[in-house]
Amino acid sequence: MIDELLRRHDQAAGAAGSTPGQPSLRTTIVTCMDARIDAYALLGLSPGDVHVLRNAGGVITDDVIRSLAISQRKLGTVDVMVVHHTRCGMATFTDDEFADELAADVGQRPPWRAHTFSDPAEDVRDGIALLRSSPFLRSDGVVRGFVLDVVTGELAEVS
């Protein structure tokens, strides 16, 4: 499959170097790695508009805060948009179940948490609270959260 991706890259070559290094909309989107989510298509974006940080669940972890701090303090972003989604795989198991599964398979529990959740809206609220309380992130930007319905495409703001 990697060879196929390289072939696609060769076909698409030519756009490299044409976009600025600093996001023109001064915004970072934190979302899930789910292959159904195309943040650029979802929000009508083009390369160079925003930073997109993705992980399993789109959860706010120490590494997301690290990346956001770099994005804001070195690359000029200000605002943060957190986007979770319905039917997320992270709601289908618990941290303990996953750690137990790994321990059974490889002989040890991971030193990190999976950060599973049962309610994407509640996890968005928790994530926003973490972002707003971090001393490493800008306090002058807007932080808002949303849940994408993967069936209807509706993007609902979390209050």
Chimera marker file (.cmm) of the C-alpha trace (Angstrom):
<marker_set name="trace">
<marker id="1" x="0.000" y="0.000" z="0.000" r="1" g="1" b="0" radius="0.5"/>
<marker id="2" x="2.872" y="2.385" z="0.670" r="1" g="1" b="0" radius="0.5"/>
<marker id="3" x="4.021" y="1.908" z="-2.935" r="1" g="1" b="0" radius="0.5"/>
<marker id="4" x="0.506" y="2.890" z="-4.035" r="1" g="1" b="0" radius="0.5"/>
<marker id="5" x="0.700" y="6.039" z="-1.922" r="1" g="1" b="0" radius="0.5"/>
<marker id="6" x="4.075" y="6.863" z="-3.457" r="1" g="1" b="0" radius="0.5"/>
<marker id="7" x="2.574" y="6.412" z="-6.922" r="1" g="1" b="0" radius="0.5"/>
<marker id="8" x="-0.230" y="8.807" z="-6.014" r="1" g="1" b="0" radius="0.5"/>
<marker id="9" x="2.342" y="11.252" z="-4.699" r="1" g="1" b="0" radius="0.5"/>
<marker id="10" x="4.223" y="11.158" z="-7.988" r="1" g="1" b="0" radius="0.5"/>
<marker id="11" x="0.979" y="11.914" z="-9.838" r="1" g="1" b="0" radius="0.5"/>
<marker id="12" x="0.177" y="14.839" z="-7.557" r="1" g="1" b="0" radius="0.5"/>
<marker id="13" x="3.705" y="16.309" z="-7.474" r="1" g="1" b="0" radius="0.5"/>
<marker id="14" x="4.031" y="19.978" z="-8.221" r="1" g="1" b="0" radius="0.5"/>
<marker id="15" x="2.147" y="21.547" z="-5.331" r="1" g="1" b="0" radius="0.5"/>
<marker id="16" x="5.049" y="21.276" z="-2.899" r="1" g="1" b="0" radius="0.5"/>
<marker id="17" x="6.491" y="24.558" z="-1.765" r="1" g="1" b="0" radius="0.5"/>
<marker id="18" x="3.500" y="26.607" z="-2.879" r="1" g="1" b="0" radius="0.5"/>
<marker id="19" x="1.871" y="26.982" z="0.538" r="1" g="1" b="0" radius="0.5"/>
<marker id="20" x="3.096" y="29.099" z="3.451" r="1" g="1" b="0" radius="0.5"/>
<marker id="21" x="4.499" y="27.489" z="6.595" r="1" g="1" b="0" radius="0.5"/>
<marker id="22" x="2.285" y="29.558" z="8.870" r="1" g="1" b="0" radius="0.5"/>
<marker id="23" x="-1.451" y="28.757" z="8.695" r="1" g="1" b="0" radius="0.5"/>
<marker id="24" x="-3.215" y="31.676" z="7.039" r="1" g="1" b="0" radius="0.5"/>
<marker id="25" x="-6.354" y="31.301" z="9.179" r="1" g="1" b="0" radius="0.5"/>
<marker id="26" x="-4.271" y="31.204" z="12.388" r="1" g="1" b="0" radius="0.5"/>
<marker id="27" x="-6.278" y="28.212" z="13.608" r="1" g="1" b="0" radius="0.5"/>
<marker id="28" x="-5.513" y="24.645" z="14.665" r="1" g="1" b="0" radius="0.5"/>
<marker id="29" x="-8.069" y="21.855" z="14.407" r="1" g="1" b="0" radius="0.5"/>
<marker id="30" x="-7.771" y="18.878" z="16.758" r="1" g="1" b="0" radius="0.5"/>
<marker id="31" x="-9.711" y="15.890" z="15.475" r="1" g="1" b="0" radius="0.5"/>
<marker id="32" x="-9.829" y="12.125" z="15.309" r="1" g="1" b="0" radius="0.5"/>
<marker id="33" x="-7.662" y="10.020" z="13.034" r="1" g="1" b="0" radius="0.5"/>
<marker id="34" x="-10.824" y="8.308" z="11.739" r="1" g="1" b="0" radius="0.5"/>
<marker id="35" x="-10.480" y="7.884" z="7.968" r="1" g="1" b="0" radius="0.5"/>
<marker id="36" x="-14.050" y="9.135" z="7.456" r="1" g="1" b="0" radius="0.5"/>
<marker id="37" x="-13.053" y="12.626" z="8.583" r="1" g="1" b="0" radius="0.5"/>
<marker id="38" x="-11.536" y="14.912" z="5.988" r="1" g="1" b="0" radius="0.5"/>
<marker id="39" x="-11.106" y="18.173" z="7.887" r="1" g="1" b="0" radius="0.5"/>
<marker id="40" x="-10.239" y="20.066" z="4.718" r="1" g="1" b="0" radius="0.5"/>
<marker id="41" x="-13.375" y="18.989" z="2.846" r="1" g="1" b="0" radius="0.5"/>
<marker id="42" x="-15.551" y="19.264" z="5.964" r="1" g="1" b="0" radius="0.5"/>
<marker id="43" x="-14.645" y="22.916" z="6.513" r="1" g="1" b="0" radius="0.5"/>
<marker id="44" x="-13.874" y="24.045" z="2.962" r="1" g="1" b="0" radius="0.5"/>
<marker id="45" x="-10.163" y="24.408" z="3.625" r="1" g="1" b="0" radius="0.5"/>
<marker id="46" x="-7.125" y="24.477" z="1.390" r="1" g="1" b="0" radius="0.5"/>
<marker id="47" x="-3.527" y="23.507" z="2.177" r="1" g="1" b="0" radius="0.5"/>
<marker id="48" x="-1.897" y="26.291" z="4.169" r="1" g="1" b="0" radius="0.5"/>
<marker id="49" x="-5.119" y="27.407" z="5.891" r="1" g="1" b="0" radius="0.5"/>
<marker id="50" x="-4.827" y="25.600" z="9.259" r="1" g="1" b="0" radius="0.5"/>
<marker id="51" x="-2.866" y="23.089" z="11.258" r="1" g="1" b="0" radius="0.5"/>
<marker id="52" x="-4.675" y="19.774" z="11.727" r="1" g="1" b="0" radius="0.5"/>
<marker id="53" x="-3.690" y="17.600" z="14.687" r="1" g="1" b="0" radius="0.5"/>
<marker id="54" x="-5.107" y="14.083" z="14.664" r="1" g="1" b="0" radius="0.5"/>
<marker id="55" x="-5.039" y="11.206" z="17.106" r="1" g="1" b="0" radius="0.5"/>
<marker id="56" x="-7.286" y="8.344" z="18.156" r="1" g="1" b="0" radius="0.5"/>
<marker id="57" x="-10.446" y="10.096" z="19.326" r="1" g="1" b="0" radius="0.5"/>
<marker id="58" x="-9.142" y="13.626" z="18.826" r="1" g="1" b="0" radius="0.5"/>
<marker id="59" x="-8.512" y="13.748" z="22.566" r="1" g="1" b="0" radius="0.5"/>
<marker id="60" x="-6.501" y="16.467" z="24.242" r="1" g="1" b="0" radius="0.5"/>
<marker id="61" x="-3.322" y="14.767" z="25.453" r="1" g="1" b="0" radius="0.5"/>
<marker id="62" x="0.018" y="16.115" z="26.617" r="1" g="1" b="0" radius="0.5"/>
<marker id="63" x="1.326" y="15.641" z="23.081" r="1" g="1" b="0" radius="0.5"/>
<marker id="64" x="-1.573" y="17.636" z="21.605" r="1" g="1" b="0" radius="0.5"/>
<marker id="65" x="-0.808" y="20.449" z="24.036" r="1" g="1" b="0" radius="0.5"/>
<marker id="66" x="2.877" y="20.234" z="23.044" r="1" g="1" b="0" radius="0.5"/>
<marker id="67" x="1.969" y="20.510" z="19.362" r="1" g="1" b="0" radius="0.5"/>
<marker id="68" x="-0.495" y="23.340" z="20.023" r="1" g="1" b="0" radius="0.5"/>
<marker id="69" x="2.104" y="25.269" z="22.010" r="1" g="1" b="0" radius="0.5"/>
<marker id="70" x="4.516" y="25.011" z="19.078" r="1" g="1" b="0" radius="0.5"/>
<marker id="71" x="1.765" y="25.881" z="16.592" r="1" g="1" b="0" radius="0.5"/>
<marker id="72" x="0.773" y="28.959" z="18.582" r="1" g="1" b="0" radius="0.5"/>
<marker id="73" x="4.122" y="30.221" z="19.816" r="1" g="1" b="0" radius="0.5"/>
<marker id="74" x="6.277" y="29.431" z="16.793" r="1" g="1" b="0" radius="0.5"/>
<marker id="75" x="3.894" y="29.337" z="13.840" r="1" g="1" b="0" radius="0.5"/>
<marker id="76" x="1.345" y="32.030" z="14.622" r="1" g="1" b="0" radius="0.5"/>
<marker id="77" x="-1.887" y="30.162" z="15.299" r="1" g="1" b="0" radius="0.5"/>
<marker id="78" x="-4.297" y="31.512" z="17.893" r="1" g="1" b="0" radius="0.5"/>
<marker id="79" x="-7.661" y="29.731" z="17.815" r="1" g="1" b="0" radius="0.5"/>
<marker id="80" x="-8.377" y="26.041" z="18.438" r="1" g="1" b="0" radius="0.5"/>
<marker id="81" x="-11.266" y="23.979" z="17.109" r="1" g="1" b="0" radius="0.5"/>
<marker id="82" x="-11.826" y="20.536" z="18.683" r="1" g="1" b="0" radius="0.5"/>
<marker id="83" x="-13.868" y="18.120" z="16.545" r="1" g="1" b="0" radius="0.5"/>
<marker id="84" x="-15.008" y="14.711" z="17.795" r="1" g="1" b="0" radius="0.5"/>
<marker id="85" x="-17.537" y="12.542" z="15.965" r="1" g="1" b="0" radius="0.5"/>
<marker id="86" x="-20.360" y="10.076" z="16.392" r="1" g="1" b="0" radius="0.5"/>
<marker id="87" x="-19.744" y="6.347" z="16.042" r="1" g="1" b="0" radius="0.5"/>
<marker id="88" x="-16.165" y="6.752" z="17.233" r="1" g="1" b="0" radius="0.5"/>
<marker id="89" x="-14.206" y="3.589" z="17.892" r="1" g="1" b="0" radius="0.5"/>
<marker id="90" x="-12.860" y="5.107" z="21.112" r="1" g="1" b="0" radius="0.5"/>
<marker id="91" x="-16.339" y="4.658" z="22.626" r="1" g="1" b="0" radius="0.5"/>
<marker id="92" x="-16.315" y="0.904" z="22.019" r="1" g="1" b="0" radius="0.5"/>
<marker id="93" x="-13.820" y="-0.134" z="24.709" r="1" g="1" b="0" radius="0.5"/>
<marker id="94" x="-12.287" y="1.178" z="27.926" r="1" g="1" b="0" radius="0.5"/>
<marker id="95" x="-8.751" y="2.143" z="28.832" r="1" g="1" b="0" radius="0.5"/>
<marker id="96" x="-8.490" y="-0.873" z="31.143" r="1" g="1" b="0" radius="0.5"/>
<marker id="97" x="-9.817" y="-3.291" z="28.521" r="1" g="1" b="0" radius="0.5"/>
<marker id="98" x="-7.265" y="-2.071" z="26.006" r="1" g="1" b="0" radius="0.5"/>
<marker id="99" x="-4.401" y="-2.165" z="28.501" r="1" g="1" b="0" radius="0.5"/>
<marker id="100" x="-5.411" y="-5.701" z="29.534" r="1" g="1" b="0" radius="0.5"/>
<marker id="101" x="-5.554" y="-6.753" z="25.869" r="1" g="1" b="0" radius="0.5"/>
<marker id="102" x="-2.070" y="-5.391" z="25.230" r="1" g="1" b="0" radius="0.5"/>
<marker id="103" x="-0.728" y="-7.007" z="28.398" r="1" g="1" b="0" radius="0.5"/>
<marker id="104" x="-2.148" y="-10.364" z="27.335" r="1" g="1" b="0" radius="0.5"/>
<marker id="105" x="-0.667" y="-9.996" z="23.867" r="1" g="1" b="0" radius="0.5"/>
<marker id="106" x="2.779" y="-8.527" z="24.574" r="1" g="1" b="0" radius="0.5"/>
<marker id="107" x="3.302" y="-9.249" z="28.269" r="1" g="1" b="0" radius="0.5"/>
<marker id="108" x="3.049" y="-5.729" z="29.674" r="1" g="1" b="0" radius="0.5"/>
<marker id="109" x="0.607" y="-2.880" z="30.084" r="1" g="1" b="0" radius="0.5"/>
<marker id="110" x="1.389" y="0.332" z="28.198" r="1" g="1" b="0" radius="0.5"/>
<marker id="111" x="2.817" y="3.296" z="30.145" r="1" g="1" b="0" radius="0.5"/>
<marker id="112" x="0.166" y="5.531" z="28.500" r="1" g="1" b="0" radius="0.5"/>
<marker id="113" x="-3.630" y="5.664" z="28.575" r="1" g="1" b="0" radius="0.5"/>
<marker id="114" x="-5.773" y="5.172" z="25.481" r="1" g="1" b="0" radius="0.5"/>
<marker id="115" x="-8.075" y="8.040" z="26.620" r="1" g="1" b="0" radius="0.5"/>
<marker id="116" x="-11.302" y="6.284" z="25.667" r="1" g="1" b="0" radius="0.5"/>
<marker id="117" x="-14.661" y="7.949" z="26.271" r="1" g="1" b="0" radius="0.5"/>
<marker id="118" x="-18.331" y="7.042" z="26.110" r="1" g="1" b="0" radius="0.5"/>
<marker id="119" x="-19.752" y="10.451" z="25.187" r="1" g="1" b="0" radius="0.5"/>
<marker id="120" x="-17.957" y="12.507" z="22.508" r="1" g="1" b="0" radius="0.5"/>
<marker id="121" x="-19.607" y="15.767" z="23.594" r="1" g="1" b="0" radius="0.5"/>
<marker id="122" x="-18.501" y="15.279" z="27.192" r="1" g="1" b="0" radius="0.5"/>
<marker id="123" x="-14.950" y="14.521" z="26.051" r="1" g="1" b="0" radius="0.5"/>
<marker id="124" x="-14.974" y="17.695" z="23.938" r="1" g="1" b="0" radius="0.5"/>
<marker id="125" x="-15.997" y="19.678" z="27.039" r="1" g="1" b="0" radius="0.5"/>
<marker id="126" x="-13.219" y="18.037" z="29.060" r="1" g="1" b="0" radius="0.5"/>
<marker id="127" x="-10.720" y="18.775" z="26.281" r="1" g="1" b="0" radius="0.5"/>
<marker id="128" x="-11.733" y="22.420" z="26.059" r="1" g="1" b="0" radius="0.5"/>
<marker id="129" x="-11.251" y="22.757" z="29.828" r="1" g="1" b="0" radius="0.5"/>
<marker id="130" x="-7.751" y="21.283" z="29.536" r="1" g="1" b="0" radius="0.5"/>
<marker id="131" x="-6.859" y="23.663" z="26.702" r="1" g="1" b="0" radius="0.5"/>
<marker id="132" x="-8.172" y="26.708" z="28.518" r="1" g="1" b="0" radius="0.5"/>
<marker id="133" x="-6.276" y="25.812" z="31.694" r="1" g="1" b="0" radius="0.5"/>
<marker id="134" x="-2.916" y="25.073" z="30.071" r="1" g="1" b="0" radius="0.5"/>
<marker id="135" x="-0.301" y="27.698" z="30.933" r="1" g="1" b="0" radius="0.5"/>
<marker id="136" x="1.551" y="26.832" z="27.718" r="1" g="1" b="0" radius="0.5"/>
<marker id="137" x="-1.220" y="27.895" z="25.348" r="1" g="1" b="0" radius="0.5"/>
<marker id="138" x="-2.300" y="31.371" z="24.371" r="1" g="1" b="0" radius="0.5"/>
<marker id="139" x="-5.107" y="32.825" z="26.453" r="1" g="1" b="0" radius="0.5"/>
<marker id="140" x="-6.190" y="35.357" z="23.833" r="1" g="1" b="0" radius="0.5"/>
<marker id="141" x="-7.579" y="32.850" z="21.331" r="1" g="1" b="0" radius="0.5"/>
<marker id="142" x="-10.953" y="31.232" z="20.909" r="1" g="1" b="0" radius="0.5"/>
<marker id="143" x="-11.367" y="27.559" z="21.839" r="1" g="1" b="0" radius="0.5"/>
<marker id="144" x="-14.554" y="25.893" z="20.577" r="1" g="1" b="0" radius="0.5"/>
<marker id="145" x="-15.667" y="22.292" z="20.282" r="1" g="1" b="0" radius="0.5"/>
<marker id="146" x="-17.954" y="20.319" z="18.008" r="1" g="1" b="0" radius="0.5"/>
<marker id="147" x="-19.254" y="16.814" z="17.354" r="1" g="1" b="0" radius="0.5"/>
<marker id="148" x="-19.563" y="15.699" z="13.741" r="1" g="1" b="0" radius="0.5"/>
<marker id="149" x="-22.413" y="13.334" z="12.918" r="1" g="1" b="0" radius="0.5"/>
<marker id="150" x="-20.708" y="10.925" z="10.504" r="1" g="1" b="0" radius="0.5"/>
<marker id="151" x="-24.074" y="9.883" z="9.040" r="1" g="1" b="0" radius="0.5"/>
<marker id="152" x="-25.652" y="13.286" z="8.340" r="1" g="1" b="0" radius="0.5"/>
<marker id="153" x="-22.511" y="15.423" z="8.169" r="1" g="1" b="0" radius="0.5"/>
<marker id="154" x="-23.990" y="17.841" z="10.727" r="1" g="1" b="0" radius="0.5"/>
<marker id="155" x="-21.452" y="19.658" z="12.876" r="1" g="1" b="0" radius="0.5"/>
<marker id="156" x="-22.998" y="20.459" z="16.265" r="1" g="1" b="0" radius="0.5"/>
<marker id="157" x="-21.315" y="22.864" z="18.642" r="1" g="1" b="0" radius="0.5"/>
<marker id="158" x="-20.740" y="21.630" z="22.182" r="1" g="1" b="0" radius="0.5"/>
<marker id="159" x="-21.676" y="24.193" z="24.816" r="1" g="1" b="0" radius="0.5"/>
<link id1="1" id2="2" r="1" g="1" b="0" radius="0.2"/>
<link id1="2" id2="3" r="1" g="1" b="0" radius="0.2"/>
<link id1="3" id2="4" r="1" g="1" b="0" radius="0.2"/>
<link id1="4" id2="5" r="1" g="1" b="0" radius="0.2"/>
<link id1="5" id2="6" r="1" g="1" b="0" radius="0.2"/>
<link id1="6" id2="7" r="1" g="1" b="0" radius="0.2"/>
<link id1="7" id2="8" r="1" g="1" b="0" radius="0.2"/>
<link id1="8" id2="9" r="1" g="1" b="0" radius="0.2"/>
<link id1="9" id2="10" r="1" g="1" b="0" radius="0.2"/>
<link id1="10" id2="11" r="1" g="1" b="0" radius="0.2"/>
<link id1="11" id2="12" r="1" g="1" b="0" radius="0.2"/>
<link id1="12" id2="13" r="1" g="1" b="0" radius="0.2"/>
<link id1="13" id2="14" r="1" g="1" b="0" radius="0.2"/>
<link id1="14" id2="15" r="1" g="1" b="0" radius="0.2"/>
<link id1="15" id2="16" r="1" g="1" b="0" radius="0.2"/>
<link id1="16" id2="17" r="1" g="1" b="0" radius="0.2"/>
<link id1="17" id2="18" r="1" g="1" b="0" radius="0.2"/>
<link id1="18" id2="19" r="1" g="1" b="0" radius="0.2"/>
<link id1="19" id2="20" r="1" g="1" b="0" radius="0.2"/>
<link id1="20" id2="21" r="1" g="1" b="0" radius="0.2"/>
<link id1="21" id2="22" r="1" g="1" b="0" radius="0.2"/>
<link id1="22" id2="23" r="1" g="1" b="0" radius="0.2"/>
<link id1="23" id2="24" r="1" g="1" b="0" radius="0.2"/>
<link id1="24" id2="25" r="1" g="1" b="0" radius="0.2"/>
<link id1="25" id2="26" r="1" g="1" b="0" radius="0.2"/>
<link id1="26" id2="27" r="1" g="1" b="0" radius="0.2"/>
<link id1="27" id2="28" r="1" g="1" b="0" radius="0.2"/>
<link id1="28" id2="29" r="1" g="1" b="0" radius="0.2"/>
<link id1="29" id2="30" r="1" g="1" b="0" radius="0.2"/>
<link id1="30" id2="31" r="1" g="1" b="0" radius="0.2"/>
<link id1="31" id2="32" r="1" g="1" b="0" radius="0.2"/>
<link id1="32" id2="33" r="1" g="1" b="0" radius="0.2"/>
<link id1="33" id2="34" r="1" g="1" b="0" radius="0.2"/>
<link id1="34" id2="35" r="1" g="1" b="0" radius="0.2"/>
<link id1="35" id2="36" r="1" g="1" b="0" radius="0.2"/>
<link id1="36" id2="37" r="1" g="1" b="0" radius="0.2"/>
<link id1="37" id2="38" r="1" g="1" b="0" radius="0.2"/>
<link id1="38" id2="39" r="1" g="1" b="0" radius="0.2"/>
<link id1="39" id2="40" r="1" g="1" b="0" radius="0.2"/>
<link id1="40" id2="41" r="1" g="1" b="0" radius="0.2"/>
<link id1="41" id2="42" r="1" g="1" b="0" radius="0.2"/>
<link id1="42" id2="43" r="1" g="1" b="0" radius="0.2"/>
<link id1="43" id2="44" r="1" g="1" b="0" radius="0.2"/>
<link id1="44" id2="45" r="1" g="1" b="0" radius="0.2"/>
<link id1="45" id2="46" r="1" g="1" b="0" radius="0.2"/>
<link id1="46" id2="47" r="1" g="1" b="0" radius="0.2"/>
<link id1="47" id2="48" r="1" g="1" b="0" radius="0.2"/>
<link id1="48" id2="49" r="1" g="1" b="0" radius="0.2"/>
<link id1="49" id2="50" r="1" g="1" b="0" radius="0.2"/>
<link id1="50" id2="51" r="1" g="1" b="0" radius="0.2"/>
<link id1="51" id2="52" r="1" g="1" b="0" radius="0.2"/>
<link id1="52" id2="53" r="1" g="1" b="0" radius="0.2"/>
<link id1="53" id2="54" r="1" g="1" b="0" radius="0.2"/>
<link id1="54" id2="55" r="1" g="1" b="0" radius="0.2"/>
<link id1="55" id2="56" r="1" g="1" b="0" radius="0.2"/>
<link id1="56" id2="57" r="1" g="1" b="0" radius="0.2"/>
<link id1="57" id2="58" r="1" g="1" b="0" radius="0.2"/>
<link id1="58" id2="59" r="1" g="1" b="0" radius="0.2"/>
<link id1="59" id2="60" r="1" g="1" b="0" radius="0.2"/>
<link id1="60" id2="61" r="1" g="1" b="0" radius="0.2"/>
<link id1="61" id2="62" r="1" g="1" b="0" radius="0.2"/>
<link id1="62" id2="63" r="1" g="1" b="0" radius="0.2"/>
<link id1="63" id2="64" r="1" g="1" b="0" radius="0.2"/>
<link id1="64" id2="65" r="1" g="1" b="0" radius="0.2"/>
<link id1="65" id2="66" r="1" g="1" b="0" radius="0.2"/>
<link id1="66" id2="67" r="1" g="1" b="0" radius="0.2"/>
<link id1="67" id2="68" r="1" g="1" b="0" radius="0.2"/>
<link id1="68" id2="69" r="1" g="1" b="0" radius="0.2"/>
<link id1="69" id2="70" r="1" g="1" b="0" radius="0.2"/>
<link id1="70" id2="71" r="1" g="1" b="0" radius="0.2"/>
<link id1="71" id2="72" r="1" g="1" b="0" radius="0.2"/>
<link id1="72" id2="73" r="1" g="1" b="0" radius="0.2"/>
<link id1="73" id2="74" r="1" g="1" b="0" radius="0.2"/>
<link id1="74" id2="75" r="1" g="1" b="0" radius="0.2"/>
<link id1="75" id2="76" r="1" g="1" b="0" radius="0.2"/>
<link id1="76" id2="77" r="1" g="1" b="0" radius="0.2"/>
<link id1="77" id2="78" r="1" g="1" b="0" radius="0.2"/>
<link id1="78" id2="79" r="1" g="1" b="0" radius="0.2"/>
<link id1="79" id2="80" r="1" g="1" b="0" radius="0.2"/>
<link id1="80" id2="81" r="1" g="1" b="0" radius="0.2"/>
<link id1="81" id2="82" r="1" g="1" b="0" radius="0.2"/>
<link id1="82" id2="83" r="1" g="1" b="0" radius="0.2"/>
<link id1="83" id2="84" r="1" g="1" b="0" radius="0.2"/>
<link id1="84" id2="85" r="1" g="1" b="0" radius="0.2"/>
<link id1="85" id2="86" r="1" g="1" b="0" radius="0.2"/>
<link id1="86" id2="87" r="1" g="1" b="0" radius="0.2"/>
<link id1="87" id2="88" r="1" g="1" b="0" radius="0.2"/>
<link id1="88" id2="89" r="1" g="1" b="0" radius="0.2"/>
<link id1="89" id2="90" r="1" g="1" b="0" radius="0.2"/>
<link id1="90" id2="91" r="1" g="1" b="0" radius="0.2"/>
<link id1="91" id2="92" r="1" g="1" b="0" radius="0.2"/>
<link id1="92" id2="93" r="1" g="1" b="0" radius="0.2"/>
<link id1="93" id2="94" r="1" g="1" b="0" radius="0.2"/>
<link id1="94" id2="95" r="1" g="1" b="0" radius="0.2"/>
<link id1="95" id2="96" r="1" g="1" b="0" radius="0.2"/>
<link id1="96" id2="97" r="1" g="1" b="0" radius="0.2"/>
<link id1="97" id2="98" r="1" g="1" b="0" radius="0.2"/>
<link id1="98" id2="99" r="1" g="1" b="0" radius="0.2"/>
<link id1="99" id2="100" r="1" g="1" b="0" radius="0.2"/>
<link id1="100" id2="101" r="1" g="1" b="0" radius="0.2"/>
<link id1="101" id2="102" r="1" g="1" b="0" radius="0.2"/>
<link id1="102" id2="103" r="1" g="1" b="0" radius="0.2"/>
<link id1="103" id2="104" r="1" g="1" b="0" radius="0.2"/>
<link id1="104" id2="105" r="1" g="1" b="0" radius="0.2"/>
<link id1="105" id2="106" r="1" g="1" b="0" radius="0.2"/>
<link id1="106" id2="107" r="1" g="1" b="0" radius="0.2"/>
<link id1="107" id2="108" r="1" g="1" b="0" radius="0.2"/>
<link id1="108" id2="109" r="1" g="1" b="0" radius="0.2"/>
<link id1="109" id2="110" r="1" g="1" b="0" radius="0.2"/>
<link id1="110" id2="111" r="1" g="1" b="0" radius="0.2"/>
<link id1="111" id2="112" r="1" g="1" b="0" radius="0.2"/>
<link id1="112" id2="113" r="1" g="1" b="0" radius="0.2"/>
<link id1="113" id2="114" r="1" g="1" b="0" radius="0.2"/>
<link id1="114" id2="115" r="1" g="1" b="0" radius="0.2"/>
<link id1="115" id2="116" r="1" g="1" b="0" radius="0.2"/>
<link id1="116" id2="117" r="1" g="1" b="0" radius="0.2"/>
<link id1="117" id2="118" r="1" g="1" b="0" radius="0.2"/>
<link id1="118" id2="119" r="1" g="1" b="0" radius="0.2"/>
<link id1="119" id2="120" r="1" g="1" b="0" radius="0.2"/>
<link id1="120" id2="121" r="1" g="1" b="0" radius="0.2"/>
<link id1="121" id2="122" r="1" g="1" b="0" radius="0.2"/>
<link id1="122" id2="123" r="1" g="1" b="0" radius="0.2"/>
<link id1="123" id2="124" r="1" g="1" b="0" radius="0.2"/>
<link id1="124" id2="125" r="1" g="1" b="0" radius="0.2"/>
<link id1="125" id2="126" r="1" g="1" b="0" radius="0.2"/>
<link id1="126" id2="127" r="1" g="1" b="0" radius="0.2"/>
<link id1="127" id2="128" r="1" g="1" b="0" radius="0.2"/>
<link id1="128" id2="129" r="1" g="1" b="0" radius="0.2"/>
<link id1="129" id2="130" r="1" g="1" b="0" radius="0.2"/>
<link id1="130" id2="131" r="1" g="1" b="0" radius="0.2"/>
<link id1="131" id2="132" r="1" g="1" b="0" radius="0.2"/>
<link id1="132" id2="133" r="1" g="1" b="0" radius="0.2"/>
<link id1="133" id2="134" r="1" g="1" b="0" radius="0.2"/>
<link id1="134" id2="135" r="1" g="1" b="0" radius="0.2"/>
<link id1="135" id2="136" r="1" g="1" b="0" radius="0.2"/>
<link id1="136" id2="137" r="1" g="1" b="0" radius="0.2"/>
<link id1="137" id2="138" r="1" g="1" b="0" radius="0.2"/>
<link id1="138" id2="139" r="1" g="1" b="0" radius="0.2"/>
<link id1="139" id2="140" r="1" g="1" b="0" radius="0.2"/>
<link id1="140" id2="141" r="1" g="1" b="0" radius="0.2"/>
<link id1="141" id2="142" r="1" g="1" b="0" radius="0.2"/>
<link id1="142" id2="143" r="1" g="1" b="0" radius="0.2"/>
<link id1="143" id2="144" r="1" g="1" b="0" radius="0.2"/>
<link id1="144" id2="145" r="1" g="1" b="0" radius="0.2"/>
<link id1="145" id2="146" r="1" g="1" b="0" radius="0.2"/>
<link id1="146" id2="147" r="1" g="1" b="0" radius="0.2"/>
<link id1="147" id2="148" r="1" g="1" b="0" radius="0.2"/>
<link id1="148" id2="149" r="1" g="1" b="0" radius="0.2"/>
<link id1="149" id2="150" r="1" g="1" b="0" radius="0.2"/>
<link id1="150" id2="151" r="1" g="1" b="0" radius="0.2"/>
<link id1="151" id2="152" r="1" g="1" b="0" radius="0.2"/>
<link id1="152" id2="153" r="1" g="1" b="0" radius="0.2"/>
<link id1="153" id2="154" r="1" g="1" b="0" radius="0.2"/>
<link id1="154" id2="155" r="1" g="1" b="0" radius="0.2"/>
<link id1="155" id2="156" r="1" g="1" b="0" radius="0.2"/>
<link id1="156" id2="157" r="1" g="1" b="0" radius="0.2"/>
<link id1="157" id2="158" r="1" g="1" b="0" radius="0.2"/>
<link id1="158" id2="159" r="1" g="1" b="0" radius="0.2"/>
</marker_set>
